[in-house]
Each structure stands twice: as C-alpha cells, then as structure tokens.
Amino acid sequence: MELFFLSLSAFLTITALALGIFTSKKSSATKTKLPPGSFGWPIIGETIEFLKDEELKYSPHVFKTKILGEKTAVICGPAGNKFLFANEQKLVMAWH
C-alpha cells in the first residue's frame, strides 16, 4: 500500500513538472519582446554599474542618492573610507 502511494506521488510530481516546463516554454514564445536592456547579475542586478555611473557623473569622492527609498551618502575611495572610519563616533553615527 505504501509503495502504491509513493509511486503515485512520484508520478504526479513528474507529470506536474513536465506540464509546467511545457507550458512555460510555450508561453514564453508567445509573449511580446521586452525592450532592450540588461537585468545585470542575479540578486545584485545592476547595482555596481549604477554606483560606478553615479561616481563618474557627480564626484569620485562622495555623492548622495536614494537606495531603496533611503537617503544615502556614498563615499568612494580609500581616503574617504579612512576619514569615515577614523571619525566614526565624532562626525557620523552608524546605524544597523
């Protein structure tokens, strides 16, 4: 009896996966094409390219932006980071 239920669940799982793969390939062929562009790397997307572009556009040392709705100052380069970490408790407040 247990073997029957195990075989039935394996058959249903394989059938569902095959059906899902078949319908996703069929529906992706009929979708309209997306505009040109890139999604970047998985998870981080185009974050690195965005930060590099902003750095070149505004200042190679420091610039401000909004990331995920939060106002953020981005400090670039070793001199800026040394200044930040040397004066962490004096000029800026770290938050987590």
FENLINMO-V371929 format. One record per backbone hydrogen bond with DSSP energy under -1.0 kcal/mol. NH is the residue of the N-H (numbers start at 1). CO is the residue of the C=O. E is the energy in kcal/mol with one decimal. If there is no record, write none. Layout:
nh:co:e
NH:CO:E
NH:CO:E
This chain:
nh:co:e
5:1:-1.8
6:2:-2.3
7:3:-2.5
8:4:-2.7
9:5:-2.5
10:6:-2.1
11:7:-2.5
12:8:-2.5
13:9:-2.1
14:10:-2.4
15:11:-2.4
16:12:-2.4
17:13:-2.4
18:14:-2.4
19:15:-2.5
20:16:-2.4
21:17:-2.5
22:18:-2.4
23:19:-2.5
24:20:-2.0
25:21:-2.1
26:22:-1.9
27:23:-2.5
28:24:-2.0
29:25:-1.1
41:45:-1.9
44:42:-2.4
45:41:-1.9
47:44:-1.9
50:46:-2.5
51:47:-2.5
52:48:-2.2
53:49:-2.5
54:50:-2.5
55:51:-2.3
56:52:-2.2
57:53:-2.2
58:54:-2.6
63:74:-1.8
65:72:-2.7
67:70:-2.4
70:67:-1.7
72:65:-3.3
74:63:-3.4
76:61:-2.9
81:77:-1.8
82:78:-2.4
83:79:-2.2
84:80:-2.4
85:81:-2.6
86:82:-2.0
87:83:-1.4
91:87:-2.1
